[in-house]
Amino acid sequence: MSEVNAYQALVELATRGETISIDLPSLDDTPTHWAGLGFNLLGQRFVSPMDEVAELMRMPQATRVPGVKDFVVGVGNVRGRLMAILDLDVYFGQASNRPRAQRRVLAYELEDRYMGFIIDESLGMQHFPSDTFEEDAGEVADMFMPFLRGSYRVAGIQWPVLSLEALAQDPNFETLAVAA
């Protein structure tokens, strides 16, 4: 086969491909999705934005620190970094009925803050069509309200969005020591 014939064959193949091709949907027509990490806390289902979750991990070994608030489990060494480990059940005024070894930690990191929020159970990554977002968080206990940023409703199930950033900025987390 000569080079001219090979070139002509490629041109004919490209032309034939263009005539039978199907147009892809435009980006404007493609539905967007929002992703978050689902979890249970005190019997309530939540989801936190993926950009606020640095990591999901098992409970690291924690060293108890004297003179701290009751929801501070201690300080853990996570790959050479110190993490304040905070029990959200206790923070919200209740104790978990799950063994600590079965619970998980959502790591939150922003600048010099590295915190681990203990949750009852991870429900894995959740993906929601962006158009299912609602400003209303639904029926959620008042204690969670300052940290909620709307919800997603899919298949009749409402997933309130709990912001780890809002939680970390709560004045109760500014100083973990008990006032003297």
N, CA, C and O of each residue as an XYZ file, in Angstrom:
720
protein
N       0.862     -1.182      0.000
C       0.000      0.000      0.000
C       0.895      1.227      0.000
O       1.818      1.332      0.809
N       0.625      2.145     -0.898
C       1.448      3.351     -0.991
C       1.014      4.336      0.074
O      -0.058      4.217      0.667
N       1.895      5.331      0.303
C       1.587      6.352      1.315
C       0.357      7.155      0.933
O      -0.420      7.548      1.803
N       0.167      7.406     -0.365
C      -0.986      8.177     -0.836
C      -2.260      7.390     -0.559
O      -3.242      7.961     -0.086
N      -2.263      6.102     -0.842
C      -3.446      5.283     -0.594
C      -3.753      5.190      0.902
O      -4.919      5.218      1.294
N      -2.736      5.081      1.725
C      -2.935      5.020      3.175
C      -3.535      6.319      3.683
O      -4.437      6.308      4.520
N      -3.033      7.438      3.176
C      -3.558      8.741      3.577
C      -5.012      8.885      3.154
O      -5.841      9.361      3.930
N      -5.332      8.467      1.908
C      -6.706      8.552      1.410
C      -7.633      7.680      2.256
O      -8.766      8.064      2.547
N      -7.147      6.515      2.645
C      -7.962      5.614      3.472
C      -8.277      6.260      4.823
O      -9.394      6.135      5.325
N      -7.296      6.948      5.409
C      -7.527      7.627      6.695
C      -8.512      8.780      6.547
O      -9.363      8.984      7.413
N      -8.402      9.538      5.453
C      -9.322     10.653      5.212
C     -10.736     10.127      5.040
O     -11.677     10.690      5.598
N     -10.899      9.042      4.266
C     -12.224      8.457      4.065
C     -12.791      7.935      5.388
O     -13.979      8.102      5.663
N     -11.953      7.310      6.198
C     -12.382      6.802      7.501
C     -12.843      7.948      8.411
O     -13.863      7.828      9.088
N     -12.099      9.045      8.428
C     -12.473     10.214      9.241
C     -13.779     10.809      8.752
O     -14.622     11.185      9.565
N     -13.966     10.902      7.460
C     -15.198     11.464      6.887
C     -16.387     10.581      7.236
O     -17.441     11.079      7.630
N     -16.217      9.279      7.092
C     -17.287      8.346      7.427
C     -17.628      8.432      8.915
O     -18.801      8.386      9.285
N     -16.620      8.554      9.761
C     -16.843      8.669     11.195
C     -17.628      9.915     11.557
O     -18.485      9.865     12.439
N     -17.357     11.021     10.902
C     -18.073     12.278     11.167
C     -19.541     12.172     10.792
O     -20.398     12.745     11.465
N     -19.843     11.430      9.702
C     -21.238     11.346      9.258
C     -22.089     10.466     10.158
O     -23.298     10.676     10.253
N     -21.480      9.475     10.828
C     -22.282      8.585     11.669
C     -22.150      8.890     13.162
O     -22.780      8.223     13.983
N     -21.345      9.884     13.521
C     -21.131     10.182     14.943
C     -22.363     10.828     15.567
O     -23.179     11.446     14.884
N     -22.472     10.668     16.871
C     -23.561     11.264     17.650
C     -22.964     12.380     18.489
O     -21.901     12.219     19.089
N     -23.659     13.523     18.526
C     -23.169     14.648     19.327
C     -23.256     14.310     20.811
O     -24.234     13.719     21.270
N     -22.222     14.693     21.551
C     -22.232     14.540     22.998
C     -23.087     15.643     23.599
O     -23.205     16.721     23.018
N     -23.686     15.386     24.757
C     -24.471     16.458     25.385
C     -23.555     17.614     25.771
O     -22.391     17.419     26.122
N     -24.100     18.801     25.697
C     -23.300     19.966     26.078
C     -23.131     19.970     27.589
O     -23.914     19.358     28.315
N     -22.105     20.662     28.053
C     -21.868     20.752     29.495
C     -23.037     21.411     30.211
O     -23.301     21.119     31.378
N     -23.738     22.299     29.513
C     -24.883     22.967     30.132
C     -26.016     21.990     30.420
O     -26.797     22.204     31.347
N     -26.114     20.906     29.624
C     -27.187     19.935     29.797
C     -26.839     18.840     30.800
O     -27.707     18.063     31.198
N     -25.575     18.775     31.210
C     -25.128     17.728     32.112
C     -25.487     18.102     33.548
O     -25.106     19.172     34.024
N     -26.221     17.225     34.244
C     -26.562     17.570     35.633
C     -25.305     17.563     36.507
O     -24.429     16.712     36.352
N     -25.236     18.523     37.423
C     -24.099     18.573     38.333
C     -24.468     17.824     39.616
O     -25.639     17.697     39.975
N     -23.447     17.346     40.277
C     -23.643     16.603     41.518
C     -22.808     17.218     42.628
O     -21.776     17.847     42.390
N     -23.278     17.021     43.823
C     -22.583     17.460     45.027
C     -22.190     16.201     45.785
O     -22.986     15.268     45.889
N     -20.979     16.165     46.310
C     -20.508     14.979     47.035
C     -20.209     15.336     48.484
O     -19.688     16.410     48.788
N     -20.547     14.419     49.355
C     -20.270     14.596     50.768
C     -20.055     13.248     51.427
O     -20.271     12.200     50.818
N     -19.631     13.289     52.666
C     -19.427     12.066     53.429
C     -20.589     11.907     54.396
O     -20.811     12.763     55.252
N     -21.326     10.822     54.263
C     -22.482     10.569     55.108
C     -22.075      9.907     56.415
O     -21.127      9.123     56.459
N     -22.805     10.231     57.482
C     -22.524      9.615     58.778
C     -23.727      9.734     59.691
O     -24.633     10.536     59.465
N     -23.709      8.909     60.732
C     -24.727      8.963     61.784
C     -24.111      9.578     63.027
O     -22.961      9.309     63.375
N     -24.901     10.404     63.682
C     -24.499     11.026     64.933
C     -25.743     11.134     65.807
O     -26.703     11.816     65.448
N     -25.723     10.465     66.945
C     -26.848     10.470     67.883
C     -28.167     10.087     67.194
O     -29.210     10.692     67.443
N     -28.096      9.083     66.334
C     -29.289      8.584     65.668
C     -29.780      9.445     64.517
O     -30.837      9.163     63.951
N     -29.049     10.475     64.160
C     -29.431     11.372     63.071
C     -28.465     11.196     61.903
O     -27.252     11.114     62.100
N     -29.003     11.138     60.699
C     -28.193     11.031     59.492
C     -27.753     12.431     59.064
O     -28.561     13.360     59.045
N     -26.467     12.580     58.719
C     -25.912     13.839     58.228
C     -25.001     13.557     57.043
O     -24.656     12.412     56.752
N     -24.626     14.626     56.377
C     -23.592     14.565     55.345
C     -22.755     15.837     55.493
O     -23.289     16.923     55.718
N     -21.438     15.684     55.363
C     -20.533     16.836     55.418
C     -19.862     17.000     54.068
O     -19.550     16.009     53.409
N     -19.635     18.244     53.642
C     -19.000     18.472     52.345
C     -17.616     17.822     52.265
O     -16.842     17.877     53.220
N     -17.317     17.216     51.137
C     -16.031     16.546     50.959
C     -14.859     17.505     51.112
O     -13.790     17.097     51.567
N     -15.034     18.761     50.746
C     -13.920     19.698     50.863
C     -13.645     20.106     52.310
O     -12.671     20.811     52.577
N     -14.490     19.671     53.243
C     -14.254     19.936     54.660
C     -13.728     18.708     55.400
O     -13.309     18.810     56.553
N     -13.748     17.564     54.752
C     -13.284     16.327     55.379
C     -11.892     16.007     54.853
O     -11.725     15.640     53.691
N     -10.900     16.151     55.716
C      -9.535     15.842     55.303
C      -9.334     14.339     55.200
O      -8.578     13.856     54.357
N     -10.025     13.605     56.074
C      -9.830     12.161     56.115
C     -10.898     11.532     57.003
O     -11.408     12.165     57.927
N     -11.226     10.286     56.709
C     -12.069      9.472     57.569
C     -11.171      8.365     58.093
O     -10.508      7.686     57.309
N     -11.140      8.174     59.401
C     -10.208      7.187     59.959
C     -10.817      6.461     61.153
O     -11.828      6.876     61.721
N     -10.167      5.374     61.504
C     -10.501      4.682     62.746
C     -10.015      5.551     63.897
O      -9.219      6.471     63.712
N     -10.510      5.240     65.084
C     -10.087      5.991     66.265
C      -8.584      5.818     66.483
O      -8.121      4.698     66.703
N      -7.821      6.902     66.425
C      -6.398      6.766     66.758
C      -6.240      6.640     68.272
O      -7.129      7.008     69.040
N      -5.116      6.123     68.670
C      -4.838      6.047     70.108
C      -4.720      7.479     70.619
O      -4.035      8.305     70.016
N      -5.376      7.761     71.708
C      -5.401      9.120     72.248
C      -4.799      9.158     73.642
O      -4.989      8.253     74.455
N      -4.080     10.217     73.887
C      -3.519     10.465     75.213
C      -4.406     11.487     75.904
O      -4.599     12.593     75.399
N      -4.930     11.128     77.028
C      -5.808     12.015     77.796
C      -5.004     13.213     78.281
O      -3.853     13.076     78.695
N      -5.614     14.369     78.227
C      -4.969     15.603     78.668
C      -5.761     16.133     79.867
O      -6.971     16.329     79.761
N      -5.107     16.364     80.987
C      -5.839     16.865     82.164
C      -6.285     18.314     81.965
O      -5.639     19.095     81.267
N      -7.402     18.642     82.596
C      -7.878     20.019     82.601
C      -8.592     20.451     81.331
O      -8.691     21.647     81.055
N      -9.096     19.488     80.547
C      -9.811     19.846     79.317
C     -11.304     19.585     79.489
O     -11.722     18.910     80.430
N     -12.093     20.119     78.580
C     -13.538     19.929     78.621
C     -13.879     18.452     78.440
O     -13.088     17.681     77.896
N     -15.065     18.073     78.904
C     -15.432     16.653     78.917
C     -15.542     16.015     77.536
O     -15.411     14.795     77.430
N     -15.777     16.786     76.475
C     -15.896     16.197     75.135
C     -14.536     15.990     74.466
O     -14.472     15.422     73.375
N     -13.460     16.435     75.090
C     -12.119     16.237     74.544
C     -11.615     14.877     75.005
O     -11.341     14.670     76.187
N     -11.498     13.953     74.058
C     -11.028     12.606     74.374
C      -9.540     12.641     74.676
O      -9.054     11.926     75.552
N      -8.821     13.483     73.938
C      -7.381     13.601     74.139
C      -6.692     14.069     72.882
O      -7.296     14.670     71.994
N      -5.405     13.773     72.836
C      -4.587     14.160     71.689
C      -4.022     12.889     71.078
O      -3.509     12.021     71.785
N      -4.121     12.789     69.757
C      -3.591     11.623     69.060
C      -2.485     12.021     68.104
O      -2.459     13.136     67.583
N      -1.578     11.092     67.886
C      -0.497     11.302     66.925
C      -0.915     10.625     65.630
O      -0.959      9.397     65.553
N      -1.224     11.425     64.607
C      -1.655     10.901     63.313
C      -0.574     11.230     62.292
O      -0.461     12.363     61.825
N       0.217     10.216     61.956
C       1.321     10.372     61.002
C       2.234     11.548     61.363
O       2.620     12.341     60.504
N       2.567     11.640     62.643
C       3.507     12.647     63.105
C       2.899     13.997     63.421
O       3.623     14.929     63.773
N       1.588     14.125     63.305
C       0.912     15.389     63.635
C      -0.017     15.165     64.814
O      -0.656     14.118     64.929
N      -0.085     16.158     65.686
C      -0.983     16.067     66.836
C      -2.387     16.510     66.436
O      -2.585     17.567     65.837
N      -3.345     15.671     66.786
C      -4.753     15.941     66.472
C      -5.545     15.968     67.772
O      -5.456     15.046     68.584
N      -6.320     17.033     67.961
C      -7.262     17.076     69.080
C      -8.436     16.184     68.704
O      -9.065     16.391     67.666
N      -8.736     15.195     69.537
C      -9.813     14.246     69.255
C     -11.009     14.609     70.127
O     -10.931     14.606     71.356
N     -12.128     14.925     69.453
C     -13.299     15.471     70.125
C     -14.511     14.570     69.889
O     -14.810     14.209     68.751
N     -15.196     14.215     70.957
C     -16.363     13.342     70.878
C     -17.613     14.194     70.672
O     -18.047     14.902     71.580
N     -18.191     14.122     69.464
C     -19.350     14.959     69.159
C     -20.584     14.555     69.951
O     -21.406     15.412     70.276
N     -20.736     13.267     70.272
C     -21.887     12.867     71.088
C     -21.862     13.585     72.432
O     -22.872     14.138     72.868
N     -20.708     13.573     73.083
C     -20.570     14.229     74.387
C     -20.710     15.746     74.221
O     -21.327     16.408     75.055
N     -20.142     16.290     73.151
C     -20.255     17.730     72.895
C     -21.727     18.149     72.826
O     -22.109     19.201     73.339
N     -22.545     17.311     72.185
C     -23.965     17.626     72.062
C     -24.787     17.122     73.247
O     -26.017     17.123     73.191
N     -24.114     16.690     74.328
C     -24.788     16.416     75.578
C     -25.260     14.992     75.804
O     -26.044     14.746     76.720
N     -24.804     14.048     74.991
C     -25.210     12.664     75.185
C     -23.998     11.758     75.036
O     -22.963     12.160     74.506
N     -24.143     10.545     75.506
C     -23.060      9.567     75.355
C     -23.470      8.553     74.302
O     -24.637      8.172     74.214
N     -22.512      8.123     73.513
C     -22.784      7.126     72.488
C     -22.942      5.754     73.139
O     -22.286      5.448     74.135
N     -23.814      4.942     72.569
C     -23.962      3.575     73.070
C     -23.099      2.596     72.274
O     -23.150      1.391     72.518
N     -22.317      3.095     71.337
C     -21.434      2.250     70.532
C     -20.056      2.166     71.175
O     -19.582      3.141     71.759
N     -19.420      1.021     71.071
C     -18.036      0.933     71.553
C     -17.144      1.881     70.759
O     -17.296      2.014     69.544
N     -16.224      2.531     71.439
C     -15.361      3.514     70.796
C     -14.603      2.928     69.606
O     -14.351      3.636     68.631
N     -14.236      1.654     69.671
C     -13.487      1.019     68.576
C     -14.310      0.920     67.297
O     -13.740      0.827     66.210
N     -15.639      0.937     67.402
C     -16.496      0.858     66.220
C     -16.807      2.226     65.632
O     -17.304      2.320     64.510
N     -16.524      3.267     66.365
C     -16.823      4.616     65.893
C     -15.718      5.093     64.956
O     -14.656      4.473     64.896
N     -15.942      6.158     64.241
C     -14.977      6.685     63.281
C     -14.696      8.152     63.593
O     -15.411      8.795     64.361
N     -13.640      8.655     62.977
C     -13.206     10.034     63.190
C     -13.175     10.753     61.847
O     -12.574     10.276     60.883
N     -13.835     11.911     61.802
C     -13.744     12.789     60.638
C     -12.649     13.801     60.945
O     -12.767     14.583     61.888
N     -11.590     13.786     60.156
C     -10.494     14.733     60.365
C     -10.821     16.028     59.645
O     -11.215     16.028     58.479
N     -10.653     17.119     60.350
C     -10.861     18.460     59.795
C      -9.545     19.213     59.925
O      -8.911     19.203     60.980
N      -9.147     19.863     58.845
C      -7.879     20.586     58.848
C      -8.054     21.927     58.150
O      -8.545     21.997     57.023
N      -7.651     22.974     58.827
C      -7.645     24.305     58.239
C      -6.534     25.092     58.923
O      -6.556     25.318     60.133
N      -5.568     25.500     58.118
C      -4.400     26.213     58.608
C      -3.751     25.435     59.758
O      -3.286     24.314     59.552
N      -3.711     26.006     60.955
C      -3.039     25.326     62.065
C      -3.976     24.426     62.871
O      -3.544     23.803     63.841
N      -5.234     24.351     62.490
C      -6.199     23.517     63.210
C      -6.240     22.118     62.611
O      -6.398     21.953     61.401
N      -6.099     21.126     63.458
C      -6.181     19.727     63.044
C      -7.002     19.022     64.107
O      -6.504     18.719     65.192
N      -8.269     18.761     63.788
C      -9.211     18.202     64.759
C      -9.796     16.914     64.221
O      -9.982     16.749     63.016
N     -10.078     16.023     65.120
C     -10.771     14.789     64.768
C     -12.104     14.743     65.484
O     -12.154     14.697     66.713
N     -13.187     14.755     64.718
C     -14.529     14.708     65.287
C     -15.016     13.258     65.279
O     -15.159     12.658     64.214
N     -15.269     12.702     66.447
C     -15.739     11.316     66.541
C     -17.221     11.272     66.185
O     -18.033     12.015     66.736
N     -17.554     10.383     65.251
C     -18.946     10.155     64.840
C     -19.317      8.715     65.192
O     -18.441      7.902     65.486
N     -20.600      8.402     65.162
C     -21.045      7.058     65.517
C     -20.791      6.045     64.411
O     -20.378      4.917     64.680
N     -21.038      6.446     63.165
C     -20.942      5.498     62.064
C     -20.770      6.252     60.747
O     -21.424      7.269     60.516
N     -19.902      5.756     59.904
C     -19.731      6.332     58.568
C     -20.702      5.667     57.608
O     -20.881      4.450     57.642
N     -21.330      6.466     56.754
C     -22.232      5.951     55.735
C     -21.619      6.075     54.344
O     -22.298      5.862     53.339
N     -20.344      6.416     54.290
C     -19.625      6.483     53.020
C     -19.919      7.739     52.224
O     -20.668      8.617     52.652
N     -19.306      7.795     51.053
C     -19.521      8.955     50.173
C     -20.945      8.946     49.647
O     -21.486      7.900     49.287
N     -21.533     10.113     49.611
C     -22.884     10.283     49.091
C     -22.836     11.311     47.965
O     -22.159     12.333     48.075
N     -23.554     11.032     46.891
C     -23.612     11.942     45.744
C     -25.065     12.342     45.535
O     -25.959     11.497     45.491
N     -25.281     13.647     45.405
C     -26.634     14.161     45.247
C     -26.694     15.059     44.020
O     -25.768     15.835     43.784
N     -27.765     14.972     43.231
C     -27.947     15.956     42.158
C     -28.044     17.343     42.801
O     -28.758     17.534     43.786
N     -27.332     18.286     42.241
C     -27.290     19.635     42.828
C     -28.670     20.263     42.947
O     -28.915     21.063     43.850
N     -29.568     19.905     42.044
C     -30.891     20.528     42.082
C     -31.793     19.956     43.174
O     -32.946     20.372     43.295
N     -31.285     18.999     43.983
C     -32.077     18.484     45.108
C     -31.746     19.204     46.414
O     -32.248     18.832     47.475
N     -30.896     20.240     46.336
C     -30.535     20.988     47.539
C     -31.714     21.824     48.012
O     -32.426     22.432     47.212
N     -31.909     21.844     49.334
C     -32.947     22.661     49.968
C     -32.305     23.489     51.072
O     -31.426     22.999     51.781
N     -32.725     24.714     51.222
C     -32.207     25.577     52.302
C     -32.618     25.042     53.669
O     -31.880     25.188     54.643
N     -33.793     24.424     53.740
C     -34.318     23.887     54.993
C     -33.606     22.575     55.317
O     -33.488     21.700     54.459
N     -33.142     22.442     56.534
C     -32.446     21.219     56.948
C     -33.406     20.127     57.380
O     -32.975     19.005     57.647
N     -34.683     20.423     57.454
C     -35.664     19.411     57.851
C     -35.806     19.314     59.357
O     -35.458     20.238     60.092
N     -36.323     18.184     59.802
C     -36.560     17.964     61.223
C     -35.290     17.463     61.886
O     -34.973     16.274     61.852
N     -34.577     18.394     62.486
C     -33.311     18.099     63.153
C     -33.345     18.784     64.514
O     -33.900     19.874     64.657
N     -32.755     18.145     65.500
C     -32.719     18.727     66.850
C     -32.077     20.114     66.817
O     -31.143     20.361     66.054
N     -32.588     21.004     67.648
C     -32.117     22.390     67.697
C     -30.616     22.508     67.960
O     -29.978     23.446     67.484
N     -30.053     21.573     68.708
C     -28.627     21.664     69.048
C     -27.730     21.601     67.819
O     -26.600     22.088     67.861
N     -28.211     21.008     66.720
C     -27.426     20.899     65.497
C     -27.574     22.113     64.575
O     -26.721     22.348     63.720
N     -28.645     22.878     64.744
C     -29.006     23.957     63.815
C     -27.886     24.954     63.494
O     -27.743     25.324     62.328
N     -27.085     25.409     64.468
C     -26.050     26.392     64.119
C     -24.995     25.857     63.147
O     -24.242     26.632     62.559
N     -24.943     24.553     62.981
C     -23.895     23.947     62.161
C     -24.426     23.390     60.842
O     -23.668     22.813     60.062
N     -25.720     23.560     60.589
C     -26.330     23.017     59.377
C     -26.351     24.048     58.263
O     -26.549     25.242     58.486
N     -26.140     23.543     57.055
C     -26.109     24.381     55.849
C     -27.034     23.800     54.794
O     -26.599     23.478     53.688
N     -28.333     23.664     55.141
C     -29.312     23.123     54.210
C     -29.323     21.608     54.226
O     -28.838     20.977     55.165
N     -29.888     21.028     53.162
C     -29.975     19.565     53.073
C     -30.182     19.153     51.625
O     -30.479     19.974     50.757
N     -30.019     17.879     51.396
C     -30.325     17.270     50.102
C     -31.406     16.228     50.352
O     -31.354     15.483     51.332
N     -32.391     16.185     49.449
C     -33.471     15.209     49.569
C     -33.446     14.333     48.321
O     -33.595     14.807     47.195
N     -33.252     13.034     48.562
C     -33.231     12.072     47.471
C     -34.049     10.861     47.890
O     -33.872     10.324     48.983
N     -34.946     10.437     47.008
C     -35.802      9.270     47.254
C     -36.541      9.390     48.586
O     -36.710      8.399     49.297
N     -36.974     10.586     48.919
C     -37.725     10.809     50.141
C     -36.890     10.857     51.408
O     -37.433     11.014     52.501
N     -35.581     10.726     51.275
C     -34.696     10.760     52.441
C     -33.980     12.101     52.472
O     -33.389     12.523     51.479
N     -34.037     12.760     53.610
C     -33.390     14.066     53.765
C     -32.031     13.889     54.433
O     -31.906     13.207     55.450
N     -31.023     14.513     53.844
C     -29.650     14.471     54.368
C     -29.241     15.883     54.751
O     -28.809     16.644     53.886
N     -29.364     16.263     56.039
C     -28.898     17.588     56.467
C     -27.378     17.696     56.283
O     -26.636     16.750     56.547
N     -26.939     18.864     55.828
C     -25.511     19.116     55.612
C     -24.939     19.745     56.876
O     -25.269     20.880     57.219
N     -24.075     18.996     57.568
C     -23.433     19.489     58.785
C     -22.038     19.978     58.401
O     -21.215     19.205     57.911
N     -21.784     21.242     58.623
C     -20.512     21.857     58.255
C     -19.480     21.660     59.362
O     -19.655     22.146     60.480
N     -18.407     20.944     59.041
C     -17.317     20.778     60.004
C     -16.620     22.106     60.244
O     -16.128     22.372     61.340
N     -16.583     22.936     59.213
C     -15.961     24.260     59.357
C     -16.732     25.097     60.375
O     -16.129     25.732     61.239
N     -18.064     25.101     60.277
C     -18.880     25.844     61.243
C     -18.699     25.278     62.649
O     -18.654     26.024     63.627
N     -18.596     23.964     62.737
C     -18.390     23.316     64.034
C     -17.039     23.714     64.624
O     -16.950     24.048     65.805
N     -15.993     23.678     63.808
C     -14.646     24.019     64.286
C     -14.540     25.480     64.696
O     -13.700     25.830     65.524
N     -15.381     26.337     64.126
C     -15.339     27.761     64.457
C     -16.209     28.113     65.656
O     -16.243     29.265     66.087
N     -16.909     27.123     66.193
C     -17.739     27.365     67.363
C     -16.844     27.813     68.522
O     -15.787     27.221     68.735
N     -17.239     28.838     69.268
C     -16.411     29.322     70.381
C     -16.043     28.238     71.400
O     -15.008     28.341     72.057
N     -16.864     27.216     71.537
C     -16.537     26.133     72.477
C     -15.282     25.363     72.075
O     -14.658     24.710     72.912
N     -14.908     25.438     70.789
C     -13.708     24.751     70.331
C     -12.484     25.661     70.323
O     -11.368     25.193     70.098
N     -12.679     26.949     70.563
C     -11.562     27.882     70.593
C     -10.590     27.534     71.734
O      -9.374     27.505     71.548
N     -11.152     27.278     72.889
C     -10.355     26.908     74.046
C     -10.883     25.596     74.576
O     -12.026     25.523     75.028
N     -10.071     24.565     74.525
C     -10.500     23.238     74.951
C     -10.272     23.020     76.437
O     -10.749     22.034     76.999
N      -9.566     23.908     77.065
C      -9.295     23.773     78.495
C     -10.509     24.245     79.311
O     -11.244     25.143     78.900
N     -10.690     23.625     80.455
C     -11.748     24.038     81.373
C     -11.312     25.345     82.023
O     -10.158     25.487     82.429
N     -12.229     26.294     82.121
C     -11.902     27.581     82.747
C     -11.504     27.363     84.199
O     -12.156     26.622     84.935
N     -10.437     28.014     84.590
C      -9.935     27.838     85.954
C     -10.706     28.669     86.937
O     -10.414     28.640     88.133
